[in-house]
Every structure is written in C-alpha cells, then in structure tokens.
C-alpha cells in the first residue's frame, strides 16, 4: 500500500537528493508465491557458466544451495529470455536472480543481481576450487570450467545489535578461518574487529559445504556455535525453515534432495 511504502520513499528521497525529482518507480502487484528460488553463478555475454548453484535464501538469516551442471528448466526459462539483453550489454561477471513461483508454476523474475550477492557470495568463493581463476577468465571472455568442492553449500548470517553502531570484536578458532567470513574487518594484535559499514547488524557469516545437504547444514551450525562476539545472534532453526521452501521447489522441478 501507499501508506506502507511512504517511509521507504521518504528515506529514498533524502538519499537521492535532487535526483529524486526525476527517478521512475515501477509499481507491481503483489505476487502470491508458493516458492522463491534463485540462481547464483557467472555469465559471459549472456551465456551462463555451467556448475552454478541453485539455492534458497531466508532473508538476512541464511542460505542453502546445490550445484547443478544444468539449470532446472523453470529457472532456465527466465534466464534464457534475458540472455539476448545481457549479450547486447556485454555483461561479464557474477550473476544471480530471484524468482518467485506461483502455486500454478508461473515464474516471476523479481531481481537481477549483477554483482557478488550476500548471501551467498561468502559461500561461493569457498565452494569452488578455482573461484579466483574463473573470475579472471570470465573478465577476459573465456568460459571457465568451475570446479566445485562439494555438491551442497550452507551459510548462516551472523548479526550483532552492538555492531549496528559500534566496532565489534569477533573471536573463533584459527582452524575455522576458511569458514568464517567477516565484513569490513580489520586485524589488530592478532584479533579480528568488524567496523560498522552501513549493513546494520550484519557483520559476517559462517559457510560450510558437503556431499549431502545434511552434512553442509550440520557443519555450518557446529561452526557458528564456536563464534564469539558482543551481542552475537543467529537463527539456529534457519535450515529447518528453509527445508519447507526446498520441499515447495521440488514440485516445480527443482530437484534438491
């Protein structure tokens, strides 16, 4: 509704300044979706790199994903339609989408993320053996052969009310360094600190991977339990909640389990 959206637009107007007088706003009717799925990977001039990840995000809470050599048809349907535009624009780089699927199986493309998403960007850079090399090749227009470490990946978002306005100290065992991703952090005297960066309470994430979904999510939770930070918070039941979305996606051909 207009009443519900007014605070958002008032804030947007302040941030945009004089540009707010000319900005166009697209208003769309609410989509009653049975499932919201997404694709996270790469593209080169409208051609999508194989071995990308299809996944589900619980907004600002967590994510689970599965490697697919080829996209599920309902997701490919959307991306194939946009390929000519990306080719015309010459876009090369990270690409994610968000798709809402109605109970009748009609997909709506609601967002094109032409950047490293968060989540699951924190997971992507660890899930592939050759992430850095692939990034270089794609910038050159060369199709890479992405090499995933495992079939499934999981991510838990870490938040702290203290971090909203203050630097937060984060402590974890050195052996877990590869699994802990911190935002806007610095290291002083061997200790990690995250500086407020306009991301609210979100200061980092825990990522894990495995050959089964259960292995990835269990490992992710075990690692999150070992993090120490002021006012640390994360949703311990997040993967149970995402399971419901996975089950819904199965009905539309997104074979996850």
N, C-alpha and C positions, 0 to 999 in steps of 0.2 A: 504494500500500500504506500501511498504518498507520505502518510504520517510516519510510517515505519522507516522510510528511506530518507526523510528530511534531514536527520542528524548526519547521515553519511554524506549527503550532498553539501551540507553546510561546511563540514570539515574539508571536503574536497575543494570547495571554492576557496577556502583560506590557503590551502597548499598550492593551488594553481595560480592564484593572484589574478592578474588581468587576463590570462589565458582562459579563465573560466567563462568569459563572455562569449567565446566562440566554440567551445567544446561541444561535440554532438554526443548525445546519450541514446543508446539503443535500449528500449524497454521491451522485455519479452514476457509473455505469460508464464506463470509457474509451471514447471514440468513435474508431474507426479511420477517419479521414477521408482521402479522396483529394484534397481541396482545402479550403482555408479562405478564404472571401471575406468582404467586408464592404461596407457602405453607409455613406457619410458625407454628411450633409446637414442639413436642417431639417425640423421638423414643427410643425403648429399644430393642437392639439386632435385628434390622431390622423390628420390629413391631411398627407401628405408633399409637400414643395415640389419641383416638377419641376427638372430640371437638376442633380440631385445627382450624387455621384461614387461609382462602384463601384471598389473597389481591393483590393490585396493588400499586406499588411504582412509584412516579415521582422522578427520581434520584436526591438525595440531596435536595429535596423540600418538600416531604410529602408522606403520605400513607393512604389508606383506606382498611379495612378488614372486613370480615364477618365470623362468627363462622359456621362451618359445622360439623355435627355429623359424616358424612362420606364424604370423598373427592369426588369432581367431577371426573367422570371417566377419563377425559383426563389427570388429574394430577395423579390419582391413577395408570394409565398406566405406567407412568415414575417411580414412587416410588416403585411399586411392582417389577419392573425389577431390582432395586438396592437392594431390601431387603436382598437377599442372601449374598451380599457382606458386608453389614453392620452387618449381623448376624455373619459372619465369623470373622469380625474385633472386634466384641464385643462392638460396639459403643452404648453408652447410653448418652442421653442428648438432648440439643436443636438441632433442625434440620429445616433448611429452604432450599427451592430450588428456582431456577429461570428457567422458561420455556418460550421459545419463540414459538409461534404457527403461522404457515404459513397460508395464506388465504385458503389453501386446507385442513386445520385442522390437519397438521402434527406437533406434538410437538417435540421440541429440548431441551434437558436438558443442560443448559449452566453453571450452578453453583450449587454446593452443599455447603451450609453454615453450617458447623458443629460447631456452636457456637451461642451465642445470637446475632441476627442481629441488625443493627442500620441503619435506622428504620427496623422493628417496635418493637425492644426489649424494648424501653421505654414505649410502649403501652402494651405489653404482660404482664409485671409484675403488671399492674394495672387492666387489663381486667379480670383476673381470681381471684376469692376469695381465692383460695388455691395454689397460684403460688409457694410460698416457700416450702410448704409441698410436692407438686408434684415434685419439683426439688430433694428433699431428697429421696423420694420414688423411683424415676427413677434411681438415682445413685445406689440404692440397688437392682435394677432389678425388682421392684414391679410396676405393672401397676396402675397408679392413675386414679381417676375419676375427670377430670378437671371441675371446676365449674365457667363458665363464668358469669360475672355480667350483660352482655347485649349481644345482637346479633351482633352489629356493633361497630367498633372502628375507630378512625381517629387520625392522627398525622401530625403536622406541624413542619418542621425543622426550627430552629432559627439560623441565621448567623450574623456575625459582622465582617466587614473588619478590625476594630481595633483589634479584638481578634486574628487575624492571627499572630500577633507578640507581643501582649500585654495582660495582665490580664484585664478582662472586669468585671465591676460591673453590677449585674443583680438585678432588683427590681420588686416585684409583691406582690399583696395582700396575706396575710397569709392564707386566706381561699382557695387559689388556689394551695397550696403546693403540693397536691396529683397529680395535673395535669401538673406540671412543672418539667421537668427532665433536670438536668444540668450535663455537662461532666467535669470531673476533677475539681470539685469545692471545695471551702473552705468557711468557715463561720467565719467572724471576726466582733466582736462588733455587732452581730445580722444581719450583712449584707452578702450577697452572692457574691462571686467572682469566675470566671472561669479562670483557668490558661491555657495558650497555651499548647496543648498536641499533636501536630503533626496532628491535624484534620483540619487544615486550619481555615476557618471562622466558621465552625460548632461548636457551643458551647452548644447547648441544643435543647429541643423540648417541644412542648405542646401536650398533649394527652387528648382525651375525648372519651366517649362511649355513646351508646343509643340504644333504641329498634328499631330505624329506622336509615338509613344511613343519612338522612337529619338532624336528631336530633344530631347525633355524630359530623358531619362536622360543623354544625352551632355553636355548643357549643365550638368546637375546635377553630374556628375563633374568637369567642367572648372573649375567654381566651387569645389568642395570642395578641389581641388588648390592653390588660392590662399589658403586659410586658414592662419594661423599661430597656434599655441597650445602651451603646455607639455604634452608627452606626448599630443599630438593623435593620435587614431586614428579611422578609419572604414573600412568594408568596401568596397574598390574593385571587388569582384566581386559586390556585392549584387544588381545588376539582372540579371545572368546567372542568379543563383539564383532570383529572382522569376519569370523567364521560364518556368521549369518549372511554377510554380503557375498562371501565366496559361494555359499550354497545357492544364493539367488542367481549368481552369474553362471552357474552350471546349466541352468535352464535355457540360457541364451548361447550355449556352445562354447563358453569359456571354461575349458576343462582344466581345473586347477589341481585336483587331488588324483 
